[in-house]
């Protein structure tokens, strides 16, 4: 079950199946001097420099983007694709999954594992594409999942009822109770969380509001639900995914992502202040 479904294709042999008026004009004219913008037709005095603009939120968010292996690089077969991208207005939460693969694989084989998930989701489950937005292997390599743009709010097919407004990140492997989560995988997941939520100024340690779009989830259709900004698949659907090991790690992932966001904001602020000082002293 999914919010987004493709028509699917038949005839493929799947090796493995895994398993968001005037007053206005006057106000504008009054506001221009206060904002440091001269009135229409008037330029800055000779010999002065315009102060540097404040750093855009998207600038510091963009610095968090980790390296991502694209669909073309991991070999997504376009013949299996039967789903056009659909988009939400923003990503307000991240959902953590695991793929169910046996652990101990060689990371050189990770593209093969991603292609297996793609074929299983696109063909056998008839979702038309891979359900997850991202996949991360034990070496910390991040793979682009569902088509539509890694930096956009692509609606996946990973969490029944709560696909819209969420991003699905799948750890490649099986993470039942007591299974160690490799440090490179953990760090890459933290970076992904920090970046995706920063693009819409969402706080990884806060709660968010989502609309359930399918009663097959834990919530009735059209119900507004409050969820952590980072939650596990099991929180929204009756499943063992992402496994007890990853569920126990969620608080640390939230804090780690929040710390990365804070560091990026601080660095952007310091850079902005240096630019302003240089601009002010270069007259």
C-alpha positions as CSV (number, residue, x, y, z in Angstrom):
1,X,0.0,0.0,0.0
2,X,1.2,3.5,-0.8
3,X,0.2,7.1,-1.3
4,X,1.8,7.0,-4.8
5,X,1.4,4.0,-7.1
6,X,2.6,3.3,-10.6
7,X,0.8,1.0,-13.0
8,X,3.6,-1.5,-12.7
9,X,5.1,-3.9,-15.3
10,X,4.9,-7.6,-15.6
11,X,7.2,-10.3,-16.8
12,X,10.2,-9.4,-14.6
13,X,11.9,-11.9,-12.4
14,X,12.6,-10.4,-9.0
15,X,15.5,-11.9,-7.0
16,X,14.7,-10.3,-3.7
17,X,11.8,-8.4,-2.3
18,X,12.3,-5.8,0.5
19,X,10.3,-5.9,3.3
20,X,7.0,14.2,3.0
21,X,-3.7,50.4,-2.8
22,X,-2.0,53.2,-1.8
23,X,-1.6,52.3,1.8
24,X,0.5,49.3,0.8
25,X,2.7,51.5,-1.5
26,X,3.2,54.0,1.2
27,X,4.2,51.3,3.6
28,X,6.7,50.0,1.1
29,X,8.2,53.4,0.6
30,X,8.5,53.9,4.3
31,X,10.1,50.5,4.7
32,X,12.8,51.0,2.1
33,X,15.0,53.4,4.0
34,X,14.7,51.2,7.1
35,X,15.9,48.2,5.1
36,X,18.9,50.1,3.8
37,X,17.4,50.4,0.3
38,X,17.4,53.9,-1.2
39,X,14.2,55.3,-2.7
40,X,13.4,54.8,-6.4
41,X,16.0,56.6,-8.6
42,X,18.4,57.3,-5.8
43,X,21.7,55.5,-5.6
44,X,24.2,55.3,-2.7
45,X,26.4,58.2,-2.0
46,X,29.7,58.3,-3.9
47,X,32.4,56.3,-2.2
48,X,30.2,54.2,0.0
49,X,29.5,50.4,-0.3
50,X,26.2,48.6,0.1
51,X,26.3,46.3,3.2
52,X,26.4,42.6,2.4
53,X,23.0,40.9,2.4
54,X,22.3,38.5,5.3
55,X,23.0,34.9,4.6
56,X,20.0,33.1,3.1
57,X,18.8,30.2,5.1
58,X,19.2,28.0,2.1
59,X,22.9,28.9,1.9
60,X,23.7,27.4,5.3
61,X,21.4,24.5,4.6
62,X,23.1,23.8,1.3
63,X,26.5,23.5,3.1
64,X,25.1,20.4,4.8
65,X,24.5,18.4,1.7
66,X,26.5,15.2,1.7
67,X,27.9,13.4,-1.3
68,X,25.1,11.3,-3.0
69,X,25.5,8.6,-5.6
70,X,22.9,9.4,-8.3
71,X,20.5,7.1,-10.0
72,X,22.6,7.2,-13.1
73,X,25.7,6.3,-11.2
74,X,24.2,3.3,-9.5
75,X,22.5,2.1,-12.7
76,X,18.8,2.6,-12.3
77,X,17.2,0.9,-15.3
78,X,14.8,3.3,-17.0
79,X,12.9,0.3,-18.4
80,X,11.7,-0.5,-14.9
81,X,10.5,3.0,-14.3
82,X,6.7,3.4,-14.5
83,X,6.1,6.3,-12.1
84,X,6.4,10.1,-12.6
85,X,7.7,12.1,-9.6
86,X,5.1,13.7,-7.3
87,X,6.0,16.4,-4.9
88,X,4.9,17.7,-1.5
89,X,5.1,21.3,-0.5
90,X,8.0,20.5,1.9
91,X,9.8,17.8,3.8
92,X,8.7,18.0,7.4
93,X,9.9,14.7,8.7
94,X,12.3,11.9,8.0
95,X,11.4,8.2,8.3
96,X,14.1,5.6,9.1
97,X,13.9,2.1,7.5
98,X,16.1,-0.9,6.9
99,X,16.0,-2.9,3.7
100,X,16.2,-6.4,5.3
101,X,19.4,-7.5,3.5
102,X,21.8,-9.8,5.3
103,X,24.6,-7.8,7.0
104,X,28.3,-8.3,6.2
105,X,28.0,-7.5,2.5
106,X,31.0,-5.9,0.7
107,X,30.3,-2.2,0.0
108,X,31.5,-2.7,-3.5
109,X,28.3,-4.7,-4.0
110,X,26.0,-1.9,-2.7
111,X,24.9,-0.7,-6.1
112,X,23.8,-4.3,-6.9
113,X,21.7,-4.3,-3.6
114,X,20.2,-0.9,-4.5
115,X,19.2,-2.2,-7.9
116,X,17.6,-5.2,-6.3
117,X,15.5,-3.0,-4.1
118,X,14.6,-0.9,-7.2
119,X,13.4,-3.9,-9.1
120,X,11.5,-5.3,-6.2
121,X,9.6,-2.1,-5.5
122,X,9.1,-0.9,-9.1
123,X,8.0,-4.3,-10.5
124,X,6.9,-6.8,-7.9
125,X,5.2,-4.3,-5.7
126,X,4.0,-2.3,-8.7
127,X,5.1,1.0,-7.2
128,X,6.7,2.1,-10.5
129,X,9.9,3.1,-8.8
130,X,12.0,2.5,-5.7
131,X,10.0,3.5,-2.7
132,X,12.8,5.0,-0.5
133,X,14.1,8.5,-1.2
134,X,17.6,7.5,0.0
135,X,19.6,4.4,0.9
136,X,22.8,4.2,3.0
137,X,25.2,1.3,3.1
138,X,27.5,0.2,6.0
139,X,30.4,2.3,4.6
140,X,28.3,5.4,4.7
141,X,27.7,5.7,1.0
142,X,24.4,7.5,0.2
143,X,22.4,6.5,-2.8
144,X,19.7,8.5,-4.4
145,X,16.4,6.6,-4.4
146,X,13.1,7.7,-5.9
147,X,13.3,9.8,-9.0
148,X,12.6,13.5,-8.8
149,X,15.6,15.3,-7.4
150,X,17.4,14.6,-4.2
151,X,17.0,18.2,-3.0
152,X,13.2,18.3,-3.6
153,X,10.3,17.1,-1.6
154,X,9.7,14.0,-3.6
155,X,6.8,11.8,-2.4
156,X,8.1,8.3,-2.0
157,X,6.4,5.0,-1.3
158,X,8.0,4.0,1.9
159,X,5.5,4.7,4.7
160,X,1.8,4.0,4.1
161,X,-0.3,7.1,4.8
162,X,2.6,9.4,5.7
163,X,4.6,9.5,2.4
164,X,3.6,13.1,1.7
165,X,5.8,15.5,3.5
166,X,8.4,12.9,4.6
167,X,11.7,11.5,3.2
168,X,12.4,7.8,3.6
169,X,16.0,6.8,4.5
170,X,16.8,3.1,4.3
171,X,19.8,1.6,6.0
172,X,21.0,-1.3,3.8
173,X,20.9,-4.3,6.1
174,X,19.0,-5.8,8.9
175,X,19.1,-4.1,12.3
176,X,17.3,-6.2,14.8
177,X,18.0,-5.9,18.6
178,X,21.7,-6.0,19.4
179,X,22.9,-5.5,15.8
180,X,25.7,-2.9,15.7
181,X,25.0,0.1,13.5
182,X,28.2,0.9,11.7
183,X,29.6,4.4,12.5
184,X,30.0,5.5,8.9
185,X,26.3,4.6,8.2
186,X,25.2,6.4,11.3
187,X,27.1,9.6,10.4
188,X,25.8,9.6,6.9
189,X,22.2,9.2,8.1
190,X,22.7,12.1,10.5
191,X,24.0,14.3,7.6
192,X,21.0,13.4,5.4
193,X,18.6,14.2,8.2
194,X,20.3,17.5,8.9
195,X,20.3,18.5,5.3
196,X,16.9,17.5,4.2
197,X,15.2,19.1,7.2
198,X,17.3,22.2,7.0
199,X,16.0,22.9,3.5
200,X,12.7,23.7,5.1
201,X,14.1,25.0,8.3
202,X,12.8,22.0,10.3
203,X,14.3,21.1,13.6
204,X,15.4,17.4,13.9
205,X,14.6,17.3,17.7
206,X,11.2,18.9,17.4
207,X,7.7,17.5,16.6
208,X,5.9,18.1,13.3
209,X,2.4,17.7,11.9
210,X,1.4,15.4,9.1
211,X,-1.8,14.4,7.4
212,X,-2.5,10.6,7.2
213,X,-3.7,9.8,3.7
214,X,-4.4,6.1,4.2
215,X,-6.2,4.2,6.9
216,X,-3.9,1.2,6.4
217,X,-1.4,3.2,8.5
218,X,-1.7,3.5,12.3
219,X,-3.9,6.6,11.8
220,X,-7.3,7.0,10.1
221,X,-7.4,8.6,6.7
222,X,-7.5,12.5,6.8
223,X,-6.3,12.5,10.4
224,X,-3.8,15.2,11.4
225,X,-1.1,13.5,13.5
226,X,1.8,14.8,15.5
227,X,5.0,13.0,14.9
228,X,8.7,13.5,15.8
229,X,10.6,15.1,13.0
230,X,12.6,11.9,12.8
231,X,10.7,8.6,13.4
232,X,10.9,4.9,12.6
233,X,8.7,3.1,10.1
234,X,7.1,1.2,12.9
235,X,5.8,4.4,14.4
236,X,3.5,4.8,11.5
237,X,2.8,1.3,10.3
238,X,2.5,-2.3,11.8
239,X,6.0,-3.6,10.9
240,X,9.3,-4.5,12.5
241,X,11.1,-2.0,10.3
242,X,13.7,-0.4,10.9
243,X,14.6,-2.9,13.7
244,X,15.2,-2.4,17.4
245,X,18.8,-1.3,16.9
246,X,17.9,1.6,14.7
247,X,14.9,2.5,16.8
248,X,17.1,2.8,19.9
249,X,19.5,5.0,17.9
250,X,16.8,7.5,16.9
251,X,17.4,9.9,19.8
252,X,21.1,10.1,19.0
253,X,20.4,10.6,15.3
254,X,18.1,13.5,16.1
255,X,20.7,15.1,18.4
256,X,23.5,14.6,15.9
257,X,21.5,16.1,13.0
258,X,20.5,19.1,15.2
259,X,24.2,19.6,16.1
260,X,25.2,19.6,12.5
261,X,22.5,22.2,11.7
262,X,23.7,24.4,14.6
263,X,27.3,24.2,13.4
264,X,26.3,25.1,9.9
265,X,24.2,28.1,11.1
266,X,27.1,29.3,13.2
267,X,29.6,29.0,10.4
268,X,27.3,30.9,8.0
269,X,26.7,33.6,10.6
270,X,30.5,34.1,11.1
271,X,31.1,34.2,7.4
272,X,28.3,36.8,7.0
273,X,29.8,38.9,9.8
274,X,33.3,38.8,8.2
275,X,31.8,39.9,4.8
276,X,30.0,42.8,6.5
277,X,33.1,43.9,8.3
278,X,35.1,43.7,5.0
279,X,32.4,45.6,3.2
280,X,32.3,48.3,5.8
281,X,36.0,48.8,6.0
282,X,36.7,48.8,2.3
283,X,35.4,52.3,1.6
